[in-house]
Amino acid sequence: MTTLTNDEAVPQSTKTPLVAAGLLLAVVSAVTFSLSGPLGRGLFDTGWTTGGVLIFRVGIGAVVLAPFAVRALSGRWRSVAASWRLVVAYALLAIVVPQFAFFSAVQWMAVGPALLMEYMGVVLVVAWMWLRHGERPSRLTMVGALIAIAGLVLVLDLVSGANVHPVGILWAAGAAVGLAGYFVLNAHSSTTLPPLALAWLGLTGATILLALLCLIGAIPFAIETSPVVMAGLEVAWWVPLIGLGVLTCSVAYATGIAATRNLGSRLSSFVGLLEVVSAVVFAWLLLGEAPGLIQLIGGLVVLAGIIAVQQGEQSTTAS
Protein backbone atom coordinates (compact mmCIF):
# COMPACT_ATOMS: atom_id res chain seq x y z
CA MET A 1 0.00 0.00 0.00
CA THR A 2 2.60 2.56 1.07
CA THR A 3 6.27 3.06 1.64
CA LEU A 4 6.78 4.11 5.22
CA THR A 5 9.56 5.82 7.07
CA ASN A 6 12.47 3.48 7.63
CA ASP A 7 14.30 4.11 10.88
CA GLU A 8 17.22 1.94 9.87
CA ALA A 9 17.95 4.17 6.91
CA VAL A 10 18.90 7.04 9.23
CA PRO A 11 22.47 7.02 10.66
CA GLN A 12 22.53 6.65 14.43
CA SER A 13 24.56 9.87 14.80
CA THR A 14 21.74 11.93 13.30
CA LYS A 15 18.86 9.87 14.58
CA THR A 16 18.87 11.05 18.22
CA PRO A 17 18.08 14.73 17.46
CA LEU A 18 15.49 13.60 14.90
CA VAL A 19 13.75 11.45 17.51
CA ALA A 20 13.89 14.27 20.07
CA ALA A 21 12.36 16.70 17.57
CA GLY A 22 9.77 14.10 16.59
CA LEU A 23 8.77 13.51 20.21
CA LEU A 24 8.37 17.25 20.78
CA LEU A 25 6.23 17.63 17.66
CA ALA A 26 4.15 14.57 18.65
CA VAL A 27 3.47 16.07 22.08
CA VAL A 28 2.47 19.42 20.53
CA SER A 29 0.14 17.57 18.15
CA ALA A 30 -1.45 15.53 20.95
CA VAL A 31 -1.93 18.57 23.20
CA THR A 32 -3.48 20.73 20.48
CA PHE A 33 -5.75 17.89 19.35
CA SER A 34 -6.90 17.50 22.96
CA LEU A 35 -8.43 20.98 22.93
CA SER A 36 -11.11 19.78 20.49
CA GLY A 37 -13.48 18.49 23.15
CA PRO A 38 -13.29 21.40 25.64
CA LEU A 39 -13.50 24.03 22.87
CA GLY A 40 -16.27 22.23 21.02
CA ARG A 41 -18.36 21.56 24.13
CA GLY A 42 -19.42 25.19 24.47
CA LEU A 43 -20.49 25.37 20.83
CA PHE A 44 -22.52 22.16 21.10
CA ASP A 45 -24.18 23.46 24.26
CA THR A 46 -25.43 26.56 22.39
CA GLY A 47 -26.95 24.54 19.54
CA TRP A 48 -24.14 23.90 17.07
CA THR A 49 -24.35 20.50 15.39
CA THR A 50 -21.57 18.10 14.42
CA GLY A 51 -21.63 19.27 10.81
CA GLY A 52 -21.37 22.93 11.72
CA VAL A 53 -18.44 22.45 14.08
CA LEU A 54 -16.53 20.07 11.79
CA ILE A 55 -16.87 22.12 8.61
CA PHE A 56 -15.79 25.37 10.25
CA ARG A 57 -13.02 23.67 12.22
CA VAL A 58 -11.51 21.90 9.21
CA GLY A 59 -12.19 24.80 6.85
CA ILE A 60 -10.49 27.36 9.11
CA GLY A 61 -7.54 25.00 9.51
CA ALA A 62 -7.17 24.75 5.73
CA VAL A 63 -7.31 28.55 5.29
CA VAL A 64 -4.69 29.13 8.01
CA LEU A 65 -2.27 26.62 6.48
CA ALA A 66 -2.75 27.81 2.89
CA PRO A 67 -0.01 30.50 2.71
CA PHE A 68 2.53 28.32 4.52
CA ALA A 69 1.73 25.31 2.33
CA VAL A 70 1.98 27.36 -0.88
CA ARG A 71 5.39 28.60 0.20
CA ALA A 72 6.51 25.06 1.07
CA LEU A 73 5.36 23.87 -2.38
CA SER A 74 7.33 26.56 -4.23
CA GLY A 75 8.81 24.84 -7.28
CA ARG A 76 7.33 21.48 -6.24
CA TRP A 77 3.77 21.71 -7.52
CA ARG A 78 4.20 18.61 -9.66
CA SER A 79 4.39 16.58 -6.48
CA VAL A 80 0.76 17.49 -5.76
CA ALA A 81 -0.46 15.79 -8.94
CA ALA A 82 1.85 12.84 -8.31
CA SER A 83 0.48 12.39 -4.78
CA TRP A 84 -3.24 12.88 -5.45
CA ARG A 85 -4.12 9.38 -4.25
CA LEU A 86 -2.40 10.02 -0.92
CA VAL A 87 -4.19 13.37 -0.56
CA VAL A 88 -7.61 11.81 -1.20
CA ALA A 89 -6.87 8.92 1.18
CA TYR A 90 -5.67 11.36 3.83
CA ALA A 91 -8.71 13.61 3.55
CA LEU A 92 -11.09 10.67 3.77
CA LEU A 93 -9.40 8.16 6.07
CA ALA A 94 -7.24 10.36 8.30
CA ILE A 95 -9.61 13.32 8.77
CA VAL A 96 -13.24 12.70 7.84
CA VAL A 97 -13.63 9.07 8.99
CA PRO A 98 -12.25 9.39 12.56
CA GLN A 99 -14.06 12.66 13.26
CA PHE A 100 -17.40 11.68 11.73
CA ALA A 101 -17.29 8.17 13.23
CA PHE A 102 -16.35 9.39 16.70
CA PHE A 103 -19.07 12.04 16.87
CA SER A 104 -21.55 9.42 15.61
CA ALA A 105 -20.37 6.99 18.30
CA VAL A 106 -20.95 9.44 21.15
CA GLN A 107 -24.58 9.73 20.10
CA TRP A 108 -24.97 6.09 21.18
CA MET A 109 -22.48 5.74 24.04
CA ALA A 110 -20.57 7.78 26.60
CA VAL A 111 -17.53 9.76 25.52
CA GLY A 112 -15.16 7.75 27.75
CA PRO A 113 -15.68 4.30 26.23
CA ALA A 114 -15.91 5.83 22.75
CA LEU A 115 -12.49 7.44 23.23
CA LEU A 116 -11.04 4.19 24.55
CA MET A 117 -12.27 2.27 21.53
CA GLU A 118 -11.04 4.94 19.13
CA TYR A 119 -7.56 4.78 20.63
CA MET A 120 -7.48 1.05 20.12
CA GLY A 121 -6.38 2.28 16.71
CA VAL A 122 -2.82 2.28 18.08
CA VAL A 123 -3.09 -1.51 18.34
CA LEU A 124 -4.16 -1.60 14.69
CA VAL A 125 -1.05 0.40 13.81
CA VAL A 126 1.16 -2.18 15.55
CA ALA A 127 -0.67 -5.01 13.77
CA TRP A 128 -0.41 -3.28 10.36
CA MET A 129 3.31 -2.60 10.70
CA TRP A 130 3.90 -6.20 11.79
CA LEU A 131 1.70 -8.02 9.25
CA ARG A 132 2.14 -5.70 6.25
CA HIS A 133 5.75 -4.56 6.69
CA GLY A 134 7.25 -7.29 8.87
CA GLU A 135 8.17 -4.85 11.67
CA ARG A 136 7.64 -7.11 14.65
CA PRO A 137 7.35 -5.11 17.90
CA SER A 138 9.79 -5.89 20.69
CA ARG A 139 8.64 -7.40 23.97
CA LEU A 140 9.18 -4.05 25.71
CA THR A 141 7.04 -2.32 23.09
CA MET A 142 4.20 -4.77 23.71
CA VAL A 143 4.48 -4.40 27.49
CA GLY A 144 4.49 -0.63 27.14
CA ALA A 145 1.39 -0.83 24.93
CA LEU A 146 -0.49 -2.83 27.56
CA ILE A 147 0.57 -0.40 30.30
CA ALA A 148 -0.52 2.62 28.25
CA ILE A 149 -3.92 1.10 27.47
CA ALA A 150 -4.42 0.21 31.15
CA GLY A 151 -3.62 3.80 32.04
CA LEU A 152 -6.11 4.99 29.44
CA VAL A 153 -8.85 2.98 31.15
CA LEU A 154 -8.04 4.81 34.40
CA VAL A 155 -7.86 8.26 32.77
CA LEU A 156 -11.27 7.76 31.20
CA ASP A 157 -12.62 6.52 34.55
CA LEU A 158 -14.04 3.31 33.12
CA VAL A 159 -13.24 1.12 36.12
CA SER A 160 -16.78 1.50 37.45
CA GLY A 161 -18.28 0.13 34.25
CA ALA A 162 -19.54 1.79 31.07
CA ASN A 163 -22.83 1.82 29.24
CA VAL A 164 -22.22 0.89 25.60
CA HIS A 165 -24.47 0.24 22.63
CA PRO A 166 -23.78 -2.08 19.65
CA VAL A 167 -24.29 0.76 17.15
CA GLY A 168 -21.95 2.96 19.17
CA ILE A 169 -19.36 0.19 19.20
CA LEU A 170 -19.48 -0.05 15.39
CA TRP A 171 -19.01 3.70 14.99
CA ALA A 172 -16.18 3.72 17.54
CA ALA A 173 -14.50 0.86 15.67
CA GLY A 174 -14.71 2.98 12.52
CA ALA A 175 -13.05 5.82 14.41
CA ALA A 176 -10.26 3.44 15.46
CA VAL A 177 -9.65 2.46 11.83
CA GLY A 178 -9.54 6.14 10.87
CA LEU A 179 -7.09 6.91 13.68
CA ALA A 180 -4.82 4.07 12.56
CA GLY A 181 -5.04 5.37 9.00
CA TYR A 182 -4.01 8.82 10.23
CA PHE A 183 -0.76 7.54 11.74
CA VAL A 184 0.03 5.15 8.89
CA LEU A 185 -0.55 7.79 6.20
CA ASN A 186 1.43 10.37 8.18
CA ALA A 187 4.49 8.15 7.82
CA HIS A 188 4.12 7.82 4.04
CA SER A 189 7.59 8.61 2.65
CA SER A 190 7.19 7.89 -1.07
CA THR A 191 5.74 11.36 -1.55
CA THR A 192 7.70 14.60 -1.83
CA LEU A 193 4.86 16.59 -0.30
CA PRO A 194 6.05 18.60 2.73
CA PRO A 195 4.07 18.02 5.95
CA LEU A 196 2.48 21.49 5.70
CA ALA A 197 1.33 20.79 2.15
CA LEU A 198 -0.15 17.38 2.98
CA ALA A 199 -1.98 18.83 5.98
CA TRP A 200 -3.36 21.71 3.89
CA LEU A 201 -4.45 19.57 0.97
CA GLY A 202 -5.96 16.97 3.28
CA LEU A 203 -7.91 19.57 5.26
CA THR A 204 -9.12 21.23 2.05
CA GLY A 205 -10.32 17.92 0.67
CA ALA A 206 -11.93 17.02 4.00
CA THR A 207 -13.82 20.33 4.05
CA ILE A 208 -15.29 19.54 0.63
CA LEU A 209 -16.23 16.00 1.68
CA LEU A 210 -17.84 17.21 4.91
CA ALA A 211 -19.80 19.87 3.03
CA LEU A 212 -21.12 17.21 0.65
CA LEU A 213 -22.14 14.99 3.58
CA CYS A 214 -24.02 17.91 5.11
CA LEU A 215 -25.73 18.73 1.80
CA ILE A 216 -27.08 15.19 1.43
CA GLY A 217 -28.18 15.15 5.08
CA ALA A 218 -25.70 12.53 6.29
CA ILE A 219 -24.42 14.99 8.91
CA PRO A 220 -26.74 17.53 10.60
CA PHE A 221 -25.69 21.12 10.02
CA ALA A 222 -26.65 24.05 12.24
CA ILE A 223 -24.78 26.99 13.73
CA GLU A 224 -25.55 29.57 16.42
CA THR A 225 -24.12 32.97 17.30
CA SER A 226 -24.96 32.90 21.01
CA PRO A 227 -22.11 33.56 23.50
CA VAL A 228 -20.17 30.53 24.68
CA VAL A 229 -19.15 29.85 28.28
CA MET A 230 -15.48 28.95 28.74
CA ALA A 231 -13.63 28.83 32.07
CA GLY A 232 -16.68 30.46 33.67
CA LEU A 233 -16.62 33.43 31.30
CA GLU A 234 -18.86 34.30 28.36
CA VAL A 235 -16.96 34.72 25.10
CA ALA A 236 -18.07 35.34 21.52
CA TRP A 237 -18.96 32.21 19.53
CA TRP A 238 -16.07 32.74 17.14
CA VAL A 239 -13.42 32.52 19.90
CA PRO A 240 -13.62 28.73 20.41
CA LEU A 241 -14.19 28.33 16.68
CA ILE A 242 -10.90 30.06 15.87
CA GLY A 243 -9.20 27.93 18.50
CA LEU A 244 -10.62 24.78 16.93
CA GLY A 245 -9.45 25.76 13.45
CA VAL A 246 -6.01 27.14 14.29
CA LEU A 247 -4.90 24.90 17.16
CA THR A 248 -6.81 21.63 16.82
CA CYS A 249 -6.56 21.51 13.03
CA SER A 250 -3.78 23.49 11.37
CA VAL A 251 -1.20 23.11 14.16
CA ALA A 252 -2.27 19.62 15.23
CA TYR A 253 -2.25 18.02 11.77
CA ALA A 254 0.93 19.74 10.53
CA THR A 255 2.94 18.80 13.63
CA GLY A 256 1.42 15.32 13.66
CA ILE A 257 2.59 14.58 10.12
CA ALA A 258 6.07 15.96 10.78
CA ALA A 259 6.33 13.97 14.03
CA THR A 260 5.32 10.68 12.45
CA ARG A 261 7.83 11.08 9.62
CA ASN A 262 10.55 11.28 12.30
CA LEU A 263 9.24 8.67 14.71
CA GLY A 264 7.36 6.23 12.49
CA SER A 265 3.72 5.22 12.81
CA ARG A 266 4.04 2.94 15.82
CA LEU A 267 5.81 5.21 18.31
CA SER A 268 3.94 8.37 17.27
CA SER A 269 0.60 6.61 17.72
CA PHE A 270 1.42 5.81 21.35
CA VAL A 271 2.66 9.33 22.05
CA GLY A 272 -0.72 10.38 20.68
CA LEU A 273 -2.34 8.78 23.73
CA LEU A 274 -1.26 11.90 25.60
CA GLU A 275 -4.18 13.58 23.84
CA VAL A 276 -6.62 11.88 26.20
CA VAL A 277 -4.62 12.86 29.29
CA SER A 278 -4.28 16.44 28.07
CA ALA A 279 -8.01 16.57 27.27
CA VAL A 280 -8.78 15.78 30.91
CA VAL A 281 -6.53 18.66 32.02
CA PHE A 282 -8.13 21.13 29.59
CA ALA A 283 -11.60 19.99 30.63
CA TRP A 284 -10.57 20.89 34.17
CA LEU A 285 -9.19 24.31 33.20
CA LEU A 286 -11.86 25.35 30.68
CA LEU A 287 -14.97 23.48 31.84
CA GLY A 288 -14.34 23.09 35.56
CA GLU A 289 -14.38 19.27 35.31
CA ALA A 290 -11.69 18.45 37.89
CA PRO A 291 -10.01 15.04 37.43
CA GLY A 292 -10.16 12.52 40.25
CA LEU A 293 -7.26 10.70 41.87
CA ILE A 294 -7.78 7.64 39.66
CA GLN A 295 -7.51 9.80 36.54
CA LEU A 296 -4.30 11.42 37.76
CA ILE A 297 -2.80 8.01 38.47
CA GLY A 298 -3.96 6.86 35.04
CA GLY A 299 -2.15 9.77 33.42
CA LEU A 300 1.11 8.70 35.05
CA VAL A 301 0.52 5.10 33.94
CA VAL A 302 -0.06 6.22 30.34
CA LEU A 303 3.17 8.22 30.46
CA ALA A 304 5.06 5.19 31.81
CA GLY A 305 3.66 3.06 28.99
CA ILE A 306 4.69 5.59 26.35
CA ILE A 307 8.22 5.70 27.77
CA ALA A 308 8.37 1.90 27.64
CA VAL A 309 7.18 1.89 24.02
CA GLN A 310 9.78 4.54 23.11
CA GLN A 311 12.54 2.47 24.72
CA GLY A 312 11.27 -0.65 23.01
CA GLU A 313 11.24 1.06 19.61
CA GLN A 314 14.75 2.43 20.22
CA SER A 315 16.11 -1.00 21.12
CA THR A 316 14.46 -2.58 18.07
CA THR A 317 16.04 -0.01 15.74
CA ALA A 318 19.44 -0.28 17.40
CA SER A 319 19.45 -4.05 16.89
N, C-alpha and C positions, 0 to 999 in steps of 0.2 A: 504493500500500500504506500508506504512512505520511507524515505531515508531519514533516519533520526540522528541526533547529535551523537558522536562517538567519543566518549571520554578518553579512550586509549589513543586517539589520534593527537591529543594535546600533550606536549612535553610536560613532565612533572614540574620542571622549573617555572613554567608559566601557568601551571594549572591552579596552584594555591590562590593567587590573587583573583583568578577568574571565578573560583568557587566562592571566595569571600564576597566578591561583587555580586555574584548570582544569589547568594543567601540574603544579602541586603535587599536586592531588588525583589526577591520572593516575599520577604517580610513586608516591604512597602505595598506590594500587590495584595497580600492577604489582609493587611490592616485597612487599606482603602476599600477593598471589596466588602469588608465587614460593616462599613457604614451604611450599606444598602438598606438593611432592615430598619435601624433606628431613624434614618432620614425618610424612608418611605412610609413608616408607620403613621406619621402625622398627616401625610397626604391622603392615605387610605381612610383615616379617621374623619376627614372632611368630605369624603365622597368621591375621591379619585378611584378609578378602576385600574385593574392590572394593565389593560391596554394603554391607558393614558400615561401611567407612570413609565412603562417600558419604552414606549415610543419616544417620549421626551427625554428620558434618561439616555437611551442609546443614540438618539439624534443629536443631542447636545454634545455627547462624547465625540461623535464623528466630526461635528463642526469645529470643536476645540482642537482636535488633532490635525485637521486639514492642512493648515499652513506648515506645520512641522513635517508632516508626511510628504508634502509636495517638495519641500526643501531636501528631504532625505532621498527622494526619488530623482533628484536632478541628474539628468544624463542616464537614467536607468529605467525609463518608462517601458522599455521593451519587456522588462521582467514582469510587469503587471500582466501583460497578455500571456506570457509564458506560464504564469502561476494562477490563471483564472480558476482552475479546478480547486486549488487550495483555498482561494479566497471564498468561493461559493461554499465549500465544505466548512470553512471556519465560521462564516456568517450563520450557517444553518446549525451545525453540530455544536460548535463551541460557544455560541451566543444565544441564538433563539431557543434551541431545544432545552438547555438546562434552566433558563429563566422561565420559559413558558410552562415547562413540566413541573418545576418546583412550585410556582404560584398556583398551578392547578392542583397539586398534591395537597397544599395547605387548605384548600377548600373542603377536603375530605378527612383530614387528620391534623393533629397538633403540629406546630412548627418544629418542636424538638425532634420527634421521631422522623419527620420529613427531612430535616437537616442531616440526621444520622444516616439515613438511607442514601441521601444524595452523596454524602462523603464516603460511602462505600465505593464510590468511583475510583478512589485511590487504589483499592484492591484490584479493580479492573485494569488499572494502569500496570500494576505489577504482573498480572496474568498476561496482558497483551505483550509486554516486553519480553516475558519469558517464552510464551508459546510462539509468538510471531518472529521475534528477533533473537531468540536463544539466550537472552540475558537473564540467567538464573540468579535470583536474589540470594545473598548470603544468609547464613543462619541469624546473624545479628540484625540484618535488615528485617527479617521476618519477625523476630522477637520485638524489635522496635515498632513494627506495624501493629502488632497485637497490643502493645502497651499504649500506643497513641489512640487506638480505637477504644480501648477501655477507658482512657481519660476522657474521650469524647462523650461517652455514655454518662460520665459524671458531670461534665460541663453542661450538658443538656438536661441534667436532672431527670434521667429516665429510670433511676433505680427503683422508684416507687410504682413503676408500671406506666404504660402508655396506651391510650385509646387509638387504635388504628382501624382503617377501613380498606378492604381489598382494592377498591378503585384508587384510593390514595396511595397504596403500595405500588400499584402499576405506574402511576404518574411519578412517584419518587424514584422508582427504578429507571424511568426514562431520564430523569434529572441526573442520576448517577452515570448513565451512559454518556450524556452530554458533557458532564464534568470530566470524565475520562478522555473524551474526544478533545476537550479544551487543552489538557496537558499534553496529549500525544501530538496534536497538531502544532502546538507551540514549539515543539522540539524539531519540527520539520526543517531539515537543513539542505534539501535539494533545491530550495528556492533562493534567489538573490534578493528577495524582498526584505528590506530592513524591518525591524520590529515595529517601528512607528507606522510604516506603510501598511503592514499586514493588519495592525490594529485598526487603522483608519478605514481601510477597504472593507474589513470584516464588519465593523460597526455600521458603515454606510449600507452595505448589503443587508445587514440585519434590520436596519430601520425600514428598508423597503419591504422586506418580508413581513415584519410586524404590522406595517401599515396595511398590507394586503390581507393579513389574517383578521385585522379589525374591520376592514371593508366587507369581508364575507361573513362577519359575525362570529368567527371562531374565538375571538377574544373581545370581551366587553370593553367599550371605550367611553369614558366620561371624565371630564376634568372640572375642577372647582377653583374659584379664586378667593375662597375664605382664608383668613389667617390660620397659620399652623402653630401648634404649641410644641416648643422644643426647649428642654431644660427648664421648664416652668415659665417660659416667656413666649409671648405671641410674636411671631415673625411673619413676614409676607410669604405667600405661597411659593414664590419663585426662589426663595432662599434655599430650602431643602432640594428643590429641583435642580438648581445650579450645582449644589453639592453632589447630587446623584450623577449628573452628567460629567462634571469635571473630575471629581475624585474617584467615584465608584465605576466609572467607565473609561475615560481617556487615560488617566494615570494608572488605574488598576490593570487594564488590558495591556497597555504598552510595557509596563514594568514586568508583568507576568510573562509575556512572550520573551523579553530579553533575559529574564531569570532562567526560564526553562532551557533556552539555548545554551546557557552556561552550565546548568546543573543536570540537565536531562529530565525526562518526564517523571521518572520514579521519585527522585529526591524532591523535586519541586512540588509534586502533588502532596507529599507529606508535610512539607513546610506550609502548604496551603491550608492545613488543618488549623493553623493559627487564626484563620479567619473566624472560626466559631468562637474561640476564646476571646478574640478582640471584640466580636459582636456583643458578647456578654458585658464587656467593660463599657462599650459605647452605649448600650441599653441602660446601664447604670447612670452614666454621666448625662445622657440626653433625655432619657425617659423616666429616670428615677427608679428603675428596676434593679435594686441592689442584689448582687449575687450572694448565694449562701456559702457556707463553709465547704460543702461538698463540691460546689462548682469551682471554688478557688483551688481545692485540692486537685480536681480534675484538670484544671489548667496546667498545674505543675506536672501532672502525669503525662499530658499531651506533649509538653515541652521535652520531658525525659525521653518519650518515644521518638520524637523527631531527632533528638541528638543521637539516639541509638541508630536510627535509620541512616543519618548522615555518616556516622562512623562505619556502619556496615557497607554503605556505598563506596566510601573512601578505601576501605580494605579490599573490596572487590576489584576496584580499578587498579590499585597498587599491585595486586597479584597478576 
